[in-house]
């Protein structure tokens, strides 16, 4: 089989490495891929991940048998629709279902309509109305751009003046472009956060191993929000009791709600959850594999990934065996100094050969050298019989790696360890 994985980050590196375990896979194209994937896949840098027309044409010309669309942009643009219309099966939701991530207003209205637990909210299309509400809304408040914003379209306002400024930043100053034409202002929730990815064929839903993300740039959950500086799995806060409640009140009701709206969702449905004193609530939906959650979840999968993905595409997930290893995993992200703000790139990366499992995210290959090219450069992943051991092994590997201005958090997984000890 010829497989194409759309995207060029650490998540896509993890996906293609898992897909290659299937013996029927002869060739994997990574479109566009990155310098660190080149030894494991055929990278196609001439196409951007959002180039729907170009990628469909490429897949048709190369007789690609199956495509995994990983990033949010091409999904929201309708890449799965275009591939299917060209006769090429693909994993991921069609455009009408990808709106679940593509529009915060849509997803909040869906949850309200179908009684799915989430934060109380108001949605706005007019700046003046949003400013009036922000000047007297309950504080703290969370202000979200309606559309895609690289995971950064959220402002947490601790005062009313910050809420007003947040509204201006998104709607008037257009910090996130047209994604901020509409906004949601919602209740600030408190409690442990849990990420749960799931496989769904539009009827059945199978959750993957839960995980805990670390979004802040600095130790102690300080600094700016990022795309994620590390993850651990499973999440100790996600107990069997919580999992049962989420399945009954959130996961299956979401799939059914999308069907009721005529927007059947097939693909990876990501639930960002907050475990509040009133029970689990949805913070966000994503319509694709999370990054860096995927990097800890897939190494714990003890079944064939390609078989599962094709079962989702073909509507036969119910008869598919999905097993997980009884282990824990830790991913630590190494970023360019300055990330998530301005950073320099082009620095040589060394020390990778001594590491067991590294997923490359932001790197390019020049003159035989691997050079940094992005904010999040790579993720080191280790699995072990205990979370404490997985964390220790991951940090030992990270200490072998070097590039100029390299930055990584030194406390990934510590909150999970404390929770596991009941602290």
C-alpha positions in Angstrom: 0.0 0.0 0.0 0.9 3.6 -0.6 0.0 5.9 2.3 0.1 9.7 2.6 0.2 11.6 5.9 -0.7 15.2 5.6 1.3 17.6 7.8 4.8 18.3 8.9 5.1 18.2 12.7 5.8 15.8 15.6 2.3 14.5 15.5 2.6 13.5 11.9 6.0 11.8 12.6 4.3 9.7 15.3 1.5 8.8 13.0 3.7 7.7 10.1 6.0 5.7 12.3 2.9 3.8 13.7 1.5 3.3 10.2 4.8 1.8 9.0 4.4 -1.1 11.4 1.8 -2.6 9.1 3.5 -4.9 6.7 1.3 -4.0 3.8 2.6 -0.4 3.8 5.3 -0.1 1.1 5.6 3.7 0.8 4.6 6.6 3.1 4.5 10.1 1.7 4.7 12.9 4.2 3.2 16.1 2.7 5.0 18.4 3.3 6.9 16.4 6.0 10.1 17.8 7.6 13.8 17.1 7.7 13.5 14.6 10.5 11.0 12.4 8.7 13.1 12.0 5.5 14.7 8.8 6.6 11.3 7.1 7.3 9.1 8.6 4.6 9.1 10.3 1.2 8.8 14.0 2.1 6.9 16.2 -0.5 7.9 19.8 0.6 6.5 21.4 -2.6 2.9 21.3 -1.2 1.6 23.0 1.9 -0.7 20.9 4.1 -3.6 23.2 3.2 -3.1 22.9 -0.6 -6.2 20.7 -1.2 -6.1 20.8 -5.0 -2.4 20.1 -5.2 -2.4 17.3 -2.7 -5.4 15.5 -4.3 -3.6 15.8 -7.7 -0.4 14.4 -6.2 -2.2 11.4 -4.5 -4.0 10.6 -7.7 -0.8 10.7 -9.8 1.1 8.5 -7.3 -1.8 6.1 -6.9 -1.9 6.6 -3.2 -4.3 4.1 -1.5 -5.1 5.8 1.7 -4.5 9.3 3.2 -4.4 10.4 6.8 -5.2 14.1 7.2 -3.7 15.2 10.5 -3.8 19.1 10.8 -6.9 21.1 11.4 -6.6 23.6 8.4 -6.9 21.1 5.6 -9.8 19.3 7.4 -11.8 22.5 7.8 -11.0 23.4 4.1 -12.6 20.1 3.0 -9.5 18.0 2.1 -11.2 14.7 3.0 -14.2 15.6 0.8 -11.9 16.4 -2.1 -10.0 13.1 -1.7 -13.1 11.0 -1.5 -14.6 12.7 -4.5 -11.4 11.7 -6.3 -11.9 8.1 -5.2 -9.1 8.2 -2.6 -10.2 7.0 0.9 -9.0 9.2 3.7 -9.0 9.4 7.5 -10.6 12.5 9.0 -13.9 14.3 9.2 -15.5 15.9 6.1 -15.8 19.7 6.0 -19.3 19.8 7.4 -18.1 17.8 10.5 -14.8 19.6 10.9 -16.7 22.7 11.9 -16.8 21.2 15.3 -13.3 22.6 15.7 -13.5 25.2 13.0 -16.1 27.3 14.8 -16.2 27.7 18.6 -19.6 29.3 18.2 -20.9 26.2 16.4 -19.5 23.8 19.0 -20.8 25.8 22.0 -24.3 26.1 20.4 -24.2 22.4 19.7 -23.4 21.5 23.3 -26.1 23.9 24.6 -28.7 22.4 22.3 -28.0 18.8 23.2 -27.2 19.2 26.9 -23.5 18.4 26.7 -21.7 19.8 29.8 -19.6 22.9 29.1 -18.9 26.3 30.5 -21.7 28.9 30.4 -21.1 31.4 27.5 -22.2 34.2 25.3 -21.3 34.5 21.6 -20.8 37.8 19.8 -20.5 39.0 16.2 -20.5 42.8 17.0 -17.6 44.5 18.7 -19.8 47.0 20.7 -22.0 44.3 22.1 -19.0 42.2 23.1 -17.4 45.2 24.8 -20.6 46.0 26.8 -20.8 42.4 28.0 -17.0 42.2 28.8 -17.4 45.3 31.0 -19.7 43.6 33.4 -19.3 39.8 32.8 -18.3 37.5 35.7 -14.6 37.4 36.3 -12.3 35.5 35.6 -13.6 35.1 32.0 -12.3 33.2 29.0 -12.4 34.9 25.6 -12.0 32.7 22.5 -11.7 33.5 18.8 -14.4 31.6 16.8 -12.1 30.2 14.2 -8.7 28.4 14.0 -5.8 30.2 15.6 -3.0 27.6 15.9 -4.3 26.7 19.4 -3.5 30.2 20.6 -6.8 32.0 20.1 -7.7 32.0 23.8 -7.3 34.9 26.3 -7.9 34.4 30.1 -9.0 37.6 31.6 -8.6 38.0 35.4 -10.1 41.5 35.5 -12.8 43.3 33.6 -10.2 45.6 32.0 -8.4 42.6 30.8 -11.7 41.2 29.4 -12.3 44.4 27.5 -8.8 44.5 26.2 -9.0 40.9 25.2 -12.2 41.6 23.1 -10.4 44.5 21.4 -7.3 42.4 20.7 -9.3 39.7 18.9 -12.2 41.6 17.3 -10.8 45.1 16.6 -7.0 44.5 16.2 -7.6 41.2 14.4 -4.8 39.4 16.2 -6.1 36.1 14.8 -7.3 37.6 11.5 -10.8 36.6 10.4 -10.9 33.8 13.0 -11.7 36.7 15.4 -14.7 38.0 13.5 -16.9 36.2 16.1 -15.9 35.4 19.6 -17.1 33.4 22.6 -16.9 34.8 26.1 -17.3 32.0 28.6 -17.2 31.1 32.3 -13.8 30.3 33.8 -13.7 26.7 34.9 -11.4 25.2 37.5 -10.1 21.7 38.0 -7.7 19.2 36.5 -7.5 19.2 32.7 -7.7 15.9 30.7 -7.1 15.3 27.0 -8.9 12.3 25.5 -8.5 11.4 21.8 -11.0 9.0 20.4 -11.5 6.9 17.3 -15.0 7.2 15.8 -16.7 5.9 12.6 -19.7 8.2 13.1 -21.7 5.6 15.2 -19.2 3.9 17.5 -16.6 5.7 19.6 -13.5 4.2 21.2 -11.5 6.5 23.6 -7.8 6.3 23.5 -5.5 6.4 26.5 -6.0 9.7 28.4 -3.2 12.2 28.6 -2.1 15.4 30.4 -0.8 18.3 28.4 1.5 21.0 29.7 0.7 24.2 27.7 2.7 26.9 29.5 6.2 27.7 28.2 7.9 27.7 31.6 8.2 25.4 34.7 5.5 25.6 37.3 2.9 26.3 34.6 4.3 29.9 34.2 4.9 31.9 31.0 2.8 32.1 27.8 0.5 29.5 26.4 2.1 27.3 23.7 1.0 24.5 21.5 2.2 22.1 24.2 5.6 21.6 25.9 5.1 18.0 26.9 2.6 15.3 27.8 2.2 12.2 29.9 -0.2 9.3 29.6 -2.4 8.0 31.1 -3.8 11.0 33.1 -4.1 10.0 36.8 -7.2 12.3 37.2 -9.1 10.3 34.6 -10.3 7.4 36.7 -12.6 4.6 35.6 -15.6 6.4 37.2 -14.8 9.7 35.4 -14.3 7.8 32.1 -17.7 6.2 32.4 -19.4 9.5 33.1 -17.6 11.1 30.1 -18.7 8.3 27.8 -22.3 8.6 28.9 -22.6 12.4 29.2 -20.1 13.8 26.6 -18.5 11.4 24.2 -21.5 9.4 22.8 -23.9 12.4 23.0 -21.4 14.4 20.9 -21.4 11.8 18.1 -25.2 11.5 18.3 -25.6 15.3 18.2 -23.5 15.6 15.1 -25.5 12.8 13.4 -28.7 14.6 14.4 -27.3 17.8 12.7 -26.6 15.8 9.5 -22.8 16.2 10.1 -21.7 12.6 10.8 -18.2 12.7 12.3 -15.6 10.1 11.2 -12.0 10.4 12.3 -10.2 11.3 15.5 -12.4 13.3 17.9 -10.4 15.1 20.6 -12.1 16.1 23.8 -10.4 18.7 25.9 -12.0 18.3 29.4 -12.0 20.1 32.7 -12.9 17.9 35.8 -14.8 20.5 37.8 -16.5 20.2 41.1 -19.7 19.8 39.1 -18.3 17.0 37.0 -16.5 16.8 33.7 -17.1 19.6 31.2 -15.9 20.2 27.6 -13.4 23.0 27.2 -12.9 22.3 23.5 -13.3 19.9 20.7 -10.6 19.2 18.1 -11.3 17.3 14.9 -7.9 15.6 14.7 -5.1 14.0 16.6 -3.6 16.4 19.3 0.0 17.5 19.3 1.8 16.5 21.5 -0.8 14.1 22.9 -0.5 11.8 19.9 3.2 11.3 20.7 2.4 9.6 24.0 -0.8 7.9 23.0 0.3 6.0 19.9 3.4 4.4 21.5 1.0 2.8 24.0 -1.2 1.3 21.2 -0.9 -2.4 21.1 -3.0 -2.9 17.9 -2.4 -2.0 14.3 -3.1 1.7 13.7 -3.8 1.4 10.0 -6.5 -1.3 10.6 -8.2 1.0 13.1 -8.1 4.1 10.9 -9.6 2.2 7.9 -12.3 0.7 10.1 -13.3 4.3 11.1 -13.3 5.4 7.4 -15.4 2.3 6.4 -17.9 2.5 9.3 -16.9 -0.8 10.9 -15.2 0.2 14.1 -17.5 -2.0 16.2 -15.8 -5.2 15.0 -12.2 -3.9 15.4 -9.9 -4.9 18.2 -8.2 -2.1 20.0 -5.7 -3.0 22.7 -3.4 -0.8 24.9 -0.2 -1.6 26.7 -0.2 -1.5 30.5 2.5 1.1 30.5 2.9 4.9 30.9 4.5 7.4 28.5 6.2 10.8 28.7 6.9 13.3 25.9 9.2 16.3 26.5 9.3 19.0 23.9 12.5 20.8 23.0 11.7 24.3 21.6 13.7 27.2 20.2 14.6 29.8 22.8 12.0 32.6 22.8 9.1 30.3 21.7 6.1 30.9 21.6 7.3 34.5 20.7 10.1 35.4 18.3 12.9 32.9 18.0 15.9 32.2 15.8 16.4 29.0 13.8 19.0 27.3 11.6 21.0 25.7 14.4 22.4 22.2 14.1 20.7 19.5 16.2 23.1 16.9 17.7 22.8 13.9 20.0 19.8 12.2 18.5 21.5 8.9 17.8 21.7 8.0 21.4 17.9 8.4 22.0 15.3 5.7 21.7 12.3 7.5 20.4 12.4 11.1 19.0 9.7 12.7 16.9 10.9 15.7 14.9 8.6 18.7 14.5 10.5 21.8 13.4 13.6 20.9 11.5 15.0 20.9 8.0 17.9 19.0 6.5 20.7 20.9 4.7 24.0 19.6 3.5 23.5 16.4 5.5 22.8 18.3 8.8 19.5 18.5 10.7 18.8 22.2 11.5 16.1 23.8 13.6 13.4 25.5 11.6 10.4 25.9 14.0 9.3 26.9 17.5 8.7 23.4 18.7 11.7 21.5 17.3 11.3 17.9 18.6 9.7 15.6 21.2 11.5 12.9 23.2 9.2 10.0 24.1 9.8 7.1 26.4 7.5 4.4 27.7 7.9 2.3 30.9 6.1 0.2 33.4 5.5 3.3 35.6 5.1 7.0 34.8 8.0 7.9 37.1 10.3 5.6 35.1 9.1 6.9 31.8 9.7 10.5 32.9 13.2 9.6 34.1 14.1 7.9 30.8 12.7 10.8 28.7 14.8 13.3 30.6 17.9 11.2 30.3 17.4 11.1 26.5 16.7 14.9 26.4 20.1 15.6 28.1 21.8 13.9 25.2 20.4 16.3 22.6 21.8 19.8 21.9 21.1 22.8 19.7 21.8 26.5 20.3 19.1 28.3 22.4 17.4 24.9 23.2 14.7 25.2 25.8 12.6 22.6 27.5 10.6 22.3 30.7 12.1 20.4 33.6 8.9 19.5 35.4 6.9 17.6 32.8 4.8 15.0 34.6 5.4 16.2 38.1 1.8 17.2 38.7 0.7 13.7 37.5 3.1 12.0 39.8 1.8 14.1 42.8 -1.8 13.1 41.8 -0.8 9.5 41.5 0.5 9.7 45.1 -2.7 11.3 46.3 -1.0 14.6 47.1 
